Amino acid sequence: MALGPVTTAVKLGMHGAVIYDPGQRRRCVVPAVPVAAKDPTGAGDAFCGGVLAGLVESRGIVPAAVCGAVSASFVVEDFGLDGALRADAAERDRRFRWVLERVQ
């Protein structure tokens, strides 16, 4: 069974992620949101969860990767789930726009 072209994401921690979209034949760098990080534990999982949420919302791979960067930014701001639980919609949207404007 052939799966066809596969999108690839390489997580780079505080340096963001590199995404390759074979359908668009495009490589792009998605920056990390600059925040005061207290604990990086769970950032990679939060990134993957954000990407999945973006894909479920049919946003496309690049906006989905931006969702991943935003999710990770909230998680690293505190220990455990506290950073994610304090996230609000206005700040989420601000961070989303910030990252999207800086995708290279």
N, CA, C and O of each residue as an XYZ file, in Angstrom:
416
protein
N       0.849     -1.173      0.000
C       0.000      0.000      0.000
C       0.897      1.240      0.000
O       1.729      1.399      0.893
N       0.739      2.097     -0.968
C       1.513      3.337     -1.048
C       0.806      4.433     -0.263
O      -0.409      4.600     -0.369
N       1.575      5.180      0.526
C       1.004      6.251      1.325
C       1.100      7.604      0.642
O       0.411      8.544      1.039
N       1.937      7.720     -0.372
C       2.094      9.001     -1.042
C       3.081      9.888     -0.311
O       3.779      9.428      0.592
N       3.148     11.151     -0.688
C       4.105     12.070     -0.079
C       3.826     12.249      1.409
O       2.673     12.263      1.840
N       4.878     12.385      2.172
C       4.760     12.513      3.617
C       5.315     13.864      4.065
O       6.442     14.225      3.724
N       4.536     14.586      4.810
C       5.013     15.835      5.400
C       5.949     15.480      6.543
O       5.696     14.556      7.316
N       7.039     16.238      6.632
C       8.040     15.986      7.661
C       8.183     17.217      8.536
O       8.222     18.342      8.038
N       8.259     17.003      9.835
C       8.507     18.086     10.787
C       9.701     17.696     11.642
O       9.765     16.588     12.174
N      10.641     18.615     11.765
C      11.788     18.409     12.637
C      11.702     19.460     13.741
O      11.812     20.658     13.476
N      11.508     19.010     14.970
C      11.411     19.928     16.103
C      12.813     20.356     16.513
O      13.723     19.534     16.622
N      12.971     21.662     16.738
C      14.276     22.218     17.082
C      14.269     22.913     18.441
O      15.096     23.788     18.698
N      13.337     22.524     19.308
C      13.277     23.102     20.644
C      13.052     24.599     20.608
O      12.131     25.079     19.946
N      13.891     25.340     21.319
C      13.721     26.790     21.402
C      13.984     27.503     20.074
O      13.797     28.715     19.966
N      14.417     26.746     19.071
C      14.648     27.329     17.745
C      13.483     27.068     16.795
O      13.572     27.390     15.610
N      12.400     26.494     17.295
C      11.211     26.278     16.482
C      11.183     24.922     15.812
O      11.498     23.907     16.435
N      10.809     24.901     14.546
C      10.693     23.644     13.802
C      10.886     23.914     12.314
O      10.625     25.014     11.826
N      11.342     22.901     11.618
C      11.427     22.947     10.160
C      10.374     21.989      9.627
O      10.284     20.842     10.064
N       9.589     22.465      8.691
C       8.503     21.682      8.110
C       8.766     21.521      6.616
O       9.124     22.483      5.936
N       8.589     20.315      6.115
C       8.644     20.107      4.668
C       7.295     19.586      4.212
O       6.824     18.547      4.675
N       6.687     20.317      3.306
C       5.383     19.953      2.750
C       5.601     19.491      1.309
O       5.795     20.322      0.422
N       5.572     18.169      1.060
C       5.845     17.673     -0.291
C       4.770     18.067     -1.303
O       5.062     18.188     -2.492
N       3.550     18.266     -0.855
C       2.487     18.677     -1.768
C       2.767     20.050     -2.368
O       2.489     20.290     -3.543
N       3.315     20.944     -1.559
C       3.671     22.285     -2.009
C       5.132     22.379     -2.435
O       5.571     23.403     -2.958
N       5.887     21.295     -2.205
C       7.332     21.285     -2.463
C       7.984     22.490     -1.776
O       8.742     23.250     -2.378
N       7.657     22.624     -0.506
C       8.080     23.797      0.256
C       8.654     23.387      1.602
O       8.102     22.537      2.301
N       9.766     24.006      1.947
C      10.349     23.856      3.279
C      10.202     25.202      3.969
O      10.445     26.243      3.359
N       9.808     25.187      5.228
C       9.698     26.441      5.950
C      10.154     26.253      7.393
O      10.148     25.150      7.938
N      10.546     27.366      7.980
C      10.968     27.380      9.381
C       9.879     28.081     10.169
O       9.498     29.211      9.860
N       9.383     27.400     11.188
C       8.366     27.954     12.076
C       9.078     28.316     13.373
O       9.571     27.429     14.070
N       9.142     29.605     13.710
C       9.888     29.994     14.907
C       9.148     29.638     16.190
O       7.927     29.481     16.205
N       9.912     29.517     17.253
C       9.324     29.357     18.577
C       8.892     30.724     19.080
O       9.491     31.740     18.726
N       7.860     30.749     19.898
C       7.396     31.997     20.502
C       8.366     32.353     21.630
O       8.628     31.520     22.497
N       8.902     33.581     21.631
C       9.808     33.948     22.714
C       9.033     34.195     24.017
O       8.287     35.166     24.138
N       9.227     33.314     24.961
C       8.573     33.433     26.267
C       9.615     33.165     27.348
O      10.705     32.670     27.062
N       9.274     33.492     28.573
C      10.141     33.184     29.713
C       9.884     31.727     30.099
O       8.959     31.424     30.853
N      10.709     30.844     29.577
C      10.504     29.409     29.802
C      10.990     29.013     31.195
O      12.102     29.347     31.603
N      10.135     28.299     31.906
C      10.495     27.767     33.223
C      10.839     26.291     33.151
O      11.724     25.819     33.865
N      10.130     25.549     32.275
C      10.310     24.099     32.221
C       9.980     23.592     30.814
O       8.837     23.698     30.369
N      10.976     23.042     30.112
C      10.728     22.563     28.748
C      10.015     21.213     28.686
O       9.673     20.742     27.601
N       9.790     20.592     29.837
C       9.144     19.277     29.843
C       7.770     19.358     29.180
O       6.929     20.169     29.567
N       7.561     18.526     28.203
C       6.263     18.456     27.534
C       6.131     19.374     26.337
O       5.105     19.351     25.657
N       7.156     20.193     26.060
C       7.052     21.129     24.933
C       6.887     20.395     23.606
O       6.076     20.798     22.772
N       7.640     19.331     23.406
C       7.540     18.576     22.163
C       6.182     17.924     21.996
O       5.612     17.921     20.905
N       5.664     17.370     23.089
C       4.327     16.775     23.037
C       3.266     17.841     22.774
O       2.320     17.607     22.021
N       3.424     19.012     23.395
C       2.474     20.099     23.178
C       2.535     20.573     21.729
O       1.508     20.891     21.131
N       3.750     20.618     21.167
C       3.890     20.990     19.756
C       3.120     20.004     18.881
O       2.339     20.407     18.018
N       3.345     18.714     19.108
C       2.662     17.691     18.298
C       1.148     17.764     18.467
O       0.405     17.629     17.494
N       0.694     17.975     19.689
C      -0.744     18.108     19.931
C      -1.333     19.316     19.233
O      -2.433     19.250     18.684
N      -0.597     20.430     19.253
C      -1.055     21.632     18.561
C      -1.119     21.434     17.064
O      -2.055     21.893     16.410
N      -0.113     20.744     16.513
C      -0.124     20.439     15.076
C      -1.344     19.583     14.746
O      -2.058     19.861     13.783
N      -1.577     18.562     15.532
C      -2.727     17.697     15.286
C      -4.036     18.477     15.362
O      -4.916     18.296     14.520
N      -4.171     19.342     16.365
C      -5.389     20.153     16.481
C      -5.562     21.037     15.251
O      -6.673     21.185     14.741
N      -4.462     21.627     14.773
C      -4.535     22.456     13.573
C      -4.941     21.659     12.348
O      -5.703     22.148     11.514
N      -4.440     20.433     12.232
C      -4.811     19.587     11.099
C      -6.275     19.154     11.178
O      -6.965     19.093     10.161
N      -6.741     18.858     12.382
C      -8.142     18.477     12.564
C      -9.058     19.632     12.148
O     -10.149     19.411     11.623
N      -8.599     20.865     12.388
C      -9.373     22.044     11.992
C      -9.186     22.386     10.516
O      -9.671     23.418     10.052
N      -8.479     21.517      9.770
C      -8.229     21.699      8.326
C      -7.527     23.011      8.016
O      -7.879     23.696      7.055
N      -6.539     23.361      8.822
C      -5.814     24.616      8.616
C      -4.707     24.502      7.578
O      -4.268     25.527      7.056
N      -4.242     23.311      7.258
C      -3.075     23.151      6.394
C      -1.843     22.951      7.261
O      -1.861     23.267      8.450
N      -0.777     22.431      6.673
C       0.371     22.031      7.472
C       1.103     23.212      8.109
O       1.506     23.123      9.269
N       1.283     24.304      7.387
C       2.023     25.430      7.975
C       1.230     26.077      9.113
O       1.789     26.259     10.194
N      -0.038     26.431      8.925
C      -0.786     26.962     10.064
C      -0.905     25.950     11.215
O      -0.942     26.343     12.381
N      -0.963     24.667     10.895
C      -1.016     23.654     11.948
C       0.292     23.649     12.744
O       0.271     23.506     13.966
N       1.427     23.805     12.060
C       2.712     23.878     12.757
C       2.783     25.130     13.626
O       3.387     25.114     14.698
N       2.169     26.207     13.164
C       2.103     27.428     13.975
C       1.296     27.149     15.238
O       1.667     27.602     16.321
N       0.199     26.410     15.110
C      -0.577     26.009     16.294
C       0.299     25.224     17.263
O       0.200     25.398     18.478
N       1.150     24.366     16.726
C       2.065     23.602     17.564
C       3.025     24.497     18.324
O       3.260     24.284     19.513
N       3.584     25.500     17.651
C       4.498     26.429     18.305
C       3.805     27.197     19.418
O       4.380     27.419     20.483
N       2.574     27.597     19.166
C       1.805     28.329     20.175
C       1.508     27.431     21.370
O       1.656     27.860     22.514
N       1.096     26.205     21.124
C       0.819     25.276     22.225
C       2.047     25.071     23.089
O       1.966     25.120     24.317
N       3.183     24.841     22.450
C       4.417     24.622     23.199
C       4.790     25.854     24.014
O       5.314     25.731     25.121
N       4.523     27.042     23.472
C       4.899     28.264     24.191
C       4.177     28.396     25.524
O       4.755     28.884     26.495
N       2.931     27.970     25.581
C       2.198     28.037     26.842
C       2.708     26.997     27.838
O       2.806     27.268     29.035
N       3.026     25.827     27.344
C       3.444     24.736     28.234
C       4.764     25.043     28.936
O       4.920     24.730     30.116
N       5.717     25.652     28.225
C       7.033     25.887     28.826
C       7.041     27.033     29.826
O       8.021     27.206     30.551
N       5.983     27.811     29.880
C       5.952     28.966     30.779
C       5.783     28.616     32.251
O       5.952     29.475     33.117
N       5.455     27.369     32.540
C       5.275     26.978     33.938
C       5.522     25.490     34.082
O       5.772     24.799     33.094
N       5.456     25.002     35.283
C       5.647     23.585     35.561
C       4.311     22.860     35.438
O       3.261     23.418     35.755
N       4.359     21.616     34.977
C       3.145     20.825     34.836
C       2.197     21.433     33.820
O       2.623     21.945     32.785
N       0.919     21.373     34.121
C      -0.107     21.878     33.202
C      -0.467     23.337     33.432
O      -1.291     23.891     32.705
N       0.138     23.966     34.434
C      -0.274     25.316     34.806
C      -0.199     26.317     33.652
O      -1.113     27.124     33.487
N       0.864     26.283     32.856
C       0.978     27.213     31.735
C      -0.125     27.022     30.716
O      -0.706     27.988     30.223
N      -0.407     25.771     30.406
C      -1.463     25.475     29.428
C      -2.840     25.852     29.969
O      -3.694     26.325     29.220
N      -3.053     25.647     31.249
C      -4.364     25.940     31.828
C      -4.640     27.439     31.916
O      -5.797     27.858     31.932
N      -3.587     28.240     31.973
C      -3.768     29.691     32.052
C      -3.882     30.348     30.675
O      -4.131     31.551     30.593
N      -3.710     29.603     29.619
C      -3.775     30.169     28.266
C      -5.168     30.732     28.000
O      -6.176     30.093     28.300
N      -5.210     31.934     27.434
C      -6.519     32.481     27.062
C      -6.558     32.731     25.546
O      -5.523     32.791     24.884
N      -7.752     32.871     25.031
C      -7.957     32.952     23.578
C      -7.275     34.172     22.962
O      -6.706     34.076     21.874
N      -7.324     35.306     23.635
C      -6.717     36.516     23.071
C      -5.199     36.357     22.952
O      -4.616     36.722     21.931
N      -4.567     35.822     23.974
C      -3.120     35.622     23.929
C      -2.762     34.533     22.930
O      -1.749     34.638     22.238
N      -3.573     33.498     22.845
C      -3.348     32.447     21.851
C      -3.370     33.033     20.444
O      -2.494     32.747     19.627
N      -4.373     33.849     20.173
C      -4.495     34.451     18.845
C      -3.348     35.409     18.556
O      -2.868     35.465     17.423
N      -2.900     36.164     19.555
C      -1.774     37.083     19.376
C      -0.509     36.306     19.031
O       0.226     36.675     18.116
N      -0.263     35.228     19.770
C       0.918     34.403     19.510
C       0.828     33.738     18.133
O       1.829     33.638     17.423
N      -0.354     33.292     17.766
C      -0.534     32.674     16.451
C      -0.143     33.660     15.355
O       0.614     33.311     14.450
N      -0.650     34.882     15.429
C      -0.320     35.898     14.418
C       1.183     36.198     14.418
O       1.793     36.337     13.358
N       1.774     36.297     15.611
C       3.208     36.596     15.719
C       4.029     35.536     14.987
O       4.917     35.864     14.201
N       3.727     34.262     15.251
C       4.484     33.180     14.625
C       4.226     33.157     13.114
O       5.166     33.075     12.324
N       2.965     33.227     12.719
C       2.619     33.147     11.297
C       3.317     34.231     10.484
O       3.747     33.985      9.357
N       3.429     35.418     11.047
C       4.105     36.515     10.342
C       5.602     36.266     10.171
O       6.239     36.896      9.327
N       6.164     35.365     10.953
C       7.603     35.129     10.934
C       8.022     33.789     10.309
O       9.203     33.444     10.292
N       7.051     33.053      9.804
C       7.390     31.793      9.125
C       8.233     32.117      7.901
O       7.894     33.001      7.115
N       9.331     31.396      7.751
C      10.225     31.640      6.604
C      10.173     30.474      5.656
O      10.852     30.482      4.629
